[in-house]
């Protein structure tokens, strides 16, 4: 099977993060098994999702790990021109959910595994296919925990998120938080008898915006990023139950996307201080407060542009351009948690990801195949 035939099969599994990915994982496992390649699964606690790891070649040394996620974002409410879970070719584009983000890379990696299995490799080719990347790089962590104890960890890791086959040496880290604003309920005819939790939330949002403005003025900057500074963002708000009730609860979901030079823990501490100041300004007692909890976090990626891996991937792609990307990936975890040199390099454009009529250009798949063909020559 060529990469586009494999991609067609992978697209047919609607692996939205909220659902199981086991249909796709079973296909991958059978694909590898038919070629005599063993694979290992790392199940989630509920038994409905799994990471897959496989190694082709010698087991007594680290190799090059091709890493990608199997989950995709939902299509709910999006106007698609065709079935999002059925690959459709129109001219030189392949349309489907996950075509760019990032099942095309998985398809190319499986093709490479098939070719690698027919060769005597001196250095192994390793595969890691994960779940729940789209909701915070969650699933891959069970594989990372196991890999931490391995005598022979991968020497290099290439995460195949869509970069138009350019080598990304950096991405920002992310910290997701929930601010729970606690007020005191009262009849809206007597608002002074209560503490309005929505007002607490609004004042806290104002503090977040002020801190963001200060970062933009005086904070660290990295011109390699489109947005060259750390960002704070409030994305979700829930509060109140009826117009005639002073609300006693309002919850906010917010995030930090930080440069490597900024410590997100310090920013979280500063936001907690802001929350305490807002609560104190209400003069309503200890029951009226804002609790700020960290829900999830993953580190950024900062690989030196002259690192051996970067030179290695540039030789494979024939492109010496180094970029940094605004989106996060599992590369930061492989690098930060395990010390495995990592880059992000894969087919397709992130501009097409998460949109209706997501697509990848055929030539991007071909270029990824060419990169992995060059990789196999090196590994042999």
For each residue, the residues with C-beta under 8 A, 3 or more apart:
1: 5 6 9 111 114
2: 5 6 111
3: 6 7 104 107 108 110 111 365 368 369
4: 7 8 87 94 107 362 365
5: 1 2 8 9
6: 1 2 3 9 10 31 106 107 110 111
7: 3 4 10 11 87 94 99 103 104 106 107 365
8: 4 5 11 12 87
9: 1 5 6 12 13 27
10: 6 7 13 24 27 98 103 106 107
11: 7 8 85 86 87 96 97 98 99 103
12: 8 9 85 86 87
13: 9 10 21 23 24 27 85
14: 19 72 85 97
15: 19 20 21 23 24 70 71 72 98 131
16: 19 71 72 73 74 75
17: 71 72 73 74 131 132 133 134 135
18: 74
19: 14 15 16
20: 15 23 48 49
21: 13 15 24 25 49 50 70 71 131
22: 25 26 48 49 50
23: 13 15 20 26 27
24: 10 13 15 21 27 28 70
25: 21 22 28 29 41 50 52 70 129
26: 22 23 29 30
27: 9 10 13 23 24 30 31
28: 24 25 31 32 39 52 106 110 129
29: 25 26 32 33 39 41 52
30: 26 27 33 34
31: 6 27 28 34 35 110 114
32: 28 29 35 37 38 39 54 110 113
33: 29 30 36 37 38 39
34: 30 31
35: 31 32 113 114 117
36: 33 117
37: 32 33 54 56 113 117
38: 32 33 54 55
39: 28 29 32 33 52 53 54 127
40: 52 53 54
41: 25 29 50 51 52
42: 50 51 52 53 142 143 146
43: 47 49 50
44: 47 48 49 50 131 132 139 142
45:
46: 49
47: 43 44
48: 20 22 44
49: 20 21 22 43 44 46 131 132 139
50: 21 22 25 41 42 43 44 131
51: 41 42 128 129 130 131 139 140 142 143
52: 25 28 29 39 40 41 42 127 128 129
53: 39 40 42 126 127 128 129 143
54: 32 37 38 39 40 113 126 127
55: 38 59 63 124 125 126 127
56: 37 113 116 117 121 124 125 126 127
57: 63 116 121 122 123 124 125 379
58: 61 63 121 122 123 124
59: 55 124 152
60: 152
61: 58 123 124 152 155
62: 124 152 153 154 155
63: 55 57 58 121 123 124 125 126 154 155 379
64: 123 124 125 126 154 155 156 157 158 375 379
65: 126 127 128 154 156 157 158 334 340
66: 105 109 112 125 126 127 128 158 160 372
67: 127 128 129 130 140 157 158 159 160 330 331 334
68: 102 105 106 109 128 129 130 159 160 161 346
69: 102 129 130 131 132 133 134 139 140 330
70: 15 21 24 25 103 106 129 130 131
71: 15 16 17 21 130 131 132 133 134 135 139
72: 14 15 16 17 97 98 101 103 134
73: 16 17 97 101 134 353 354
74: 16 17 18
75: 16 78 80 84 97 356
76:
77:
78: 75 84 355 356
79: 356
80: 75 83 84 356 357
81: 95 356 357
82: 86 88 95 357
83: 80 86 88
84: 75 78 80 96 97 356 358
85: 11 12 13 14 96 97
86: 11 12 82 83 96
87: 4 7 8 11 12 94 95 96 99
88: 82 83 94 95 96
89: 93 94 95 362
90: 93 95
91:
92: 361 362 363
93: 89 90 359 360 361 362
94: 4 7 87 88 89 99 104 359 360 361 362 365
95: 81 82 87 88 89 90 99 357 358 359
96: 11 84 85 86 87 88 99 358 359
97: 11 14 72 73 75 84 85 358
98: 10 11 15 72 101 102 103 358
99: 7 11 87 94 95 96 103 104 348 352 358 359 360
100: 104 162 347 348 349 350 352 353 358 359 360
101: 72 73 98 161 162 348 350 352 353 354 358
102: 68 69 98 105 106 160 161 162 346 348
103: 7 10 11 70 72 98 99 106 107
104: 3 7 94 99 100 107 108 346 347 348 360 364 365 368
105: 66 68 102 108 109 160 161 162 346 347 348 368
106: 6 7 10 28 68 70 102 103 109 110 129 160
107: 3 4 6 7 10 103 104 110 111 365
108: 3 104 105 111 112 160 347 365 368 369 372
109: 66 68 105 106 112 113 127 160 372
110: 3 6 28 31 32 106 107 113 114 127
111: 1 2 3 6 107 108 114 115 369 372
112: 66 108 109 115 116 125 369 372 373 375 376
113: 32 35 37 54 56 109 110 116 117 125 127
114: 1 31 35 110 111 117 118
115: 111 112 118 119 373 376
116: 56 57 112 113 119 121 125 376 379
117: 35 36 37 56 113 114
118: 114 115
119: 115 116 376 380
120: 380
121: 56 57 58 63 116 124 125 376 379 380
122: 57 58 379 380
123: 57 58 61 63 64 155 378 379
124: 55 56 57 58 59 61 62 63 64 121 379
125: 55 56 57 63 64 66 112 113 116 121 375 376 379
126: 53 54 55 56 63 64 65 66 154
127: 39 52 53 54 55 56 65 66 67 109 110 113
128: 51 52 53 65 66 67 68 140 143
129: 25 28 51 52 53 67 68 69 70 106
130: 51 67 68 69 70 71 133 139 140 143 330
131: 15 17 21 44 49 50 51 69 70 71 138 139
132: 17 44 49 69 71 135 136 137 138 139
133: 17 69 71 130 136 137 138 139 140 329 330
134: 17 69 71 72 73
135: 17 71 132 138
136: 132 133 174 176 295 296 298
137: 132 133 140 141 298 328 329 330 332 333
138: 131 132 133 135 141 296
139: 44 49 51 69 71 130 131 132 133 142
140: 51 67 69 128 130 133 137 143 144 330 333
141: 137 138 144 145 333
142: 42 44 51 139 145 146
143: 42 51 53 128 130 140 146 147
144: 140 141 147 148 333 334 337 338
145: 141 142 148
146: 42 142 143 149 150
147: 143 144 150 153 154 338
148: 144 145 337 338
149: 146
150: 146 147 153
151:
152: 59 60 61 62
153: 62 147 150 338 340
154: 62 63 64 65 126 147 157 334 340
155: 61 62 63 64 123 340 341
156: 64 65 309 312 340 341 342
157: 64 65 67 154 331 334 335 340 341 342 343
158: 64 65 66 67 313 342 343 344 345 346
159: 67 68 329 330 331 334 342 343 344 345 346
160: 66 67 68 102 105 106 108 109 344 345 346 347 368
161: 68 101 102 105 168 325 327 329 331 344 346 350
162: 100 101 102 105 346 347 348 349 350 352 353 360
163: 166 167 168 323 325 344 345 346 350
164: 347 348 349 364
165: 317 319 345 346 347 364 367 368 371
166: 163 317 319 321 322 323 345
167: 163 310 313 314 317 319 321 322 323 343 344 345
168: 161 163 171 301 322 323 324 325 331 343 344 345
169: 301 302 303 304 305 307 310 322 323 324 343
170: 222 224 225 260 300 301 302 303 324 325
171: 168 300 301 324 325 326 327 328 329 331 332 344
172: 225 230 257 258 259 260 300 326 328
173: 256 257 258 260 264 297 298 299 300 328 332
174: 136 255 256 257 258 296 297 298 328
175: 255 256 258 264 267 268 294 296 297
176: 136 253 254 255 294 295 296 297
177: 253 254 255 256 268 271 292 293 294 295
178: 251 252 253 254 292 293 295
179: 201 204 251 252 253 254 275 290 291 292
180: 249 251 290 291 292 293
181: 197 198 200 201 204 239 249 250 251 252 289 290
182: 197 200 248 249 287 288 289 290 291
183: 194 195 196 197 198 199 200 246 247 248 249 250 284 288
184: 194 195 246 248 284 287 288
185: 194 245 246 247 248
186: 190 191 192 193 194 245 246
187: 190 193 194 244 245 246
188: 191 243 244 245 246
189: 244
190: 186 187 193 194
191: 186 188 194 196 246
192: 186
193: 186 187 190 246
194: 183 184 185 186 187 190 191 246 248
195: 183 184 199 200 246 248 282 284 288
196: 183 191 199 200 246 247
197: 181 182 183 200 201 239 240 247 248 249 250
198: 181 183 201 202 239 240 247 250
199: 183 195 196 202 203 282
200: 181 182 183 195 196 197 203 204 250 278 279 282 288 290
201: 179 181 197 198 204 205 237 239 250 251 252 290
202: 198 199 205 206
203: 199 200 206 207 278 281
204: 179 181 200 201 207 208 252 274 275 278 290
205: 201 202 208 209 234 252
206: 202 203 209 210
207: 203 204 210 211 271 274 275 277 278
208: 204 205 211 212 232 234 254 271 274
209: 205 206 212 213 232
210: 206 207 213 214
211: 207 208 214 215 232 267 270 271 274
212: 208 209 215 216 231 232
213: 209 210 216 217
214: 210 211 217 218 219
215: 211 212 218 219 229 230 231 232
216: 212 213 219 229
217: 213 214
218: 214 215
219: 214 215 216 229 230 262
220: 229 230 259 261 262
221: 228 229 259
222: 170 225 228 229 259 260 261 324
223: 228
224: 170 228 322 323 324
225: 170 172 222 228 259 324 326
226: 326
227: 231 326
228: 221 222 223 224 225
229: 215 216 219 220 221 222 259
230: 172 215 219 220 256 257 258 259 262 267
231: 212 215 227 256 257
232: 208 209 211 212 215 254 255 256 267 271
233: 254 255 257
234: 205 208 237 252 253 254
235: 253 254 255
236: 251 252 253
237: 201 234 250 251 252 253
238: 250 251
239: 181 197 198 201 247 249 250 251
240: 197 198 243 245 247 250
241: 245 247
242: 245
243: 188 240
244: 187 188 189
245: 185 186 187 188 240 241 242
246: 183 184 185 186 187 188 191 193 194 195 196
247: 183 185 196 197 198 239 240 241 250
248: 182 183 184 185 194 195 197
249: 180 181 182 183 197 239
250: 181 183 197 198 200 201 237 238 239 240 247
251: 178 179 180 181 201 236 237 238 239
252: 178 179 181 201 204 205 234 236 237
253: 176 177 178 179 234 235 236 237 295
254: 176 177 178 179 208 232 233 234 235
255: 174 175 176 177 232 233 235
256: 173 174 175 177 230 231 232 264 267 268
257: 172 173 174 230 231 233 326 328
258: 172 173 174 175 230 262 263 264 267 300
259: 172 220 221 222 225 229 230 262 300
260: 170 172 173 222 300 301 302
261: 220 222
262: 219 220 230 258 259 266 267
263: 258 266 267
264: 173 175 256 258 267 268 297
265: 268 269
266: 262 263 269 270
267: 175 211 230 232 256 258 262 263 264 270 271
268: 175 177 256 264 265 271 272 292 294
269: 265 266 272 273
270: 211 266 267 273 274
271: 177 207 208 211 232 267 268 274 275 292
272: 268 269 275 276 292
273: 269 270 276 277
274: 204 207 208 211 270 271 277 278
275: 179 204 207 271 272 278 279 289 290 291 292
276: 272 273 279 280 289 290
277: 207 273 274 280 281
278: 200 203 204 207 274 275 281 282 290
279: 200 275 276 282 284 288 289 290
280: 276 277 283
281: 203 277 278
282: 195 199 200 278 279 288
283: 280
284: 183 184 195 279 287 288
285: 288
286: 289
287: 182 184 284
288: 182 183 184 195 200 279 282 284 285
289: 181 182 275 276 279 286
290: 179 180 181 182 200 201 204 275 276 278 279
291: 179 180 182 275
292: 177 178 179 180 268 271 272 275
293: 177 178 180
294: 175 176 177 268 297
295: 136 176 177 178 253
296: 136 138 174 175 176
297: 173 174 175 176 264 294
298: 136 137 173 174 328 330 332 333
299: 173 332 333 335 336 337
300: 170 171 172 173 258 259 260 328 332 336
301: 168 169 170 171 260 329 331 332 335 336 342 343 344
302: 169 170 260 335
303: 169 170 307 309 310 335 341 342 343
304: 169 307 310
305: 169 310 322
306: 310 311
307: 169 303 304 310 311 341
308: 311 312 341
309: 156 303 312 313 341 342 343
310: 167 169 303 304 305 306 307 313 314 322 343
311: 306 307 308 314 315
312: 156 308 309 315 316 378
313: 158 167 309 310 316 317 343 345 371
314: 167 310 311 317 318 319 320
315: 311 312 318 374
316: 312 313 371 374 375 378
317: 165 166 167 313 314 345 367 371 374
318: 314 315
319: 165 166 167 314
320: 314
321: 166 167
322: 166 167 168 169 224 305 310
323: 163 166 167 168 169 224
324: 168 169 170 171 222 224 225
325: 161 163 168 170 171 329 344 350
326: 171 172 225 226 227 257
327: 161 171 350
328: 137 171 172 173 174 257 298 300 332
329: 133 137 159 161 171 301 325 332 344
330: 67 69 130 133 137 140 159 298 333 334
331: 67 157 159 161 168 171 301 334 335 342 343 344
332: 137 171 173 298 299 300 301 328 329 335 336 342
333: 137 140 141 144 298 299 330 336 337 338
334: 65 67 144 154 157 159 330 331 337 338 340 342
335: 157 299 301 302 303 331 332 338 339 340 341 342
336: 299 300 301 332 333
337: 144 148 299 333 334
338: 144 147 148 153 333 334 335
339: 335
340: 65 153 154 155 156 157 334 335
341: 155 156 157 303 307 308 309 335
342: 156 157 158 159 301 303 309 331 332 334 335
343: 157 158 159 167 168 169 301 303 309 310 313 331
344: 158 159 160 161 163 167 168 171 301 325 329 331
345: 158 159 160 163 165 166 167 168 313 317 371
346: 68 102 104 105 158 159 160 161 162 163 165 368
347: 100 104 105 108 160 162 164 165 360 364 365 367 368
348: 99 100 101 102 104 105 162 164 352 353 360 361 364
349: 100 162 164 352 353 360 364
350: 100 101 161 162 163 325 327 353
351:
352: 99 100 101 162 348 349 355 358 359 360
353: 73 100 101 162 348 349 350 358
354: 73 101 358
355: 78 352 358
356: 75 78 79 80 81 84
357: 80 81 82 95
358: 84 95 96 97 98 99 100 101 352 353 354 355
359: 93 94 95 96 99 100 352
360: 93 94 99 100 104 162 347 348 349 352 364 365
361: 92 93 94 348 364 365
362: 4 89 92 93 94 365 366
363: 92 366 367
364: 104 164 165 347 348 349 360 361 367 368
365: 3 4 7 94 104 107 108 347 360 361 362 368 369
366: 362 363 369 370
367: 165 317 347 363 364 370 371
368: 3 104 105 108 160 165 346 347 364 365 371 372
369: 3 108 111 112 365 366 372 373
370: 366 367 373 374
371: 165 313 316 317 345 367 368 374 375
372: 66 108 109 111 112 368 369 375 376
373: 112 115 369 370 376 377
374: 315 316 317 370 371 377 378
375: 64 112 125 316 371 372 378 379
376: 112 115 116 119 121 125 372 373 379 380
377: 373 374 380
378: 123 312 316 374 375
379: 57 63 64 116 121 122 123 124 125 375 376
380: 119 120 121 122 376 377
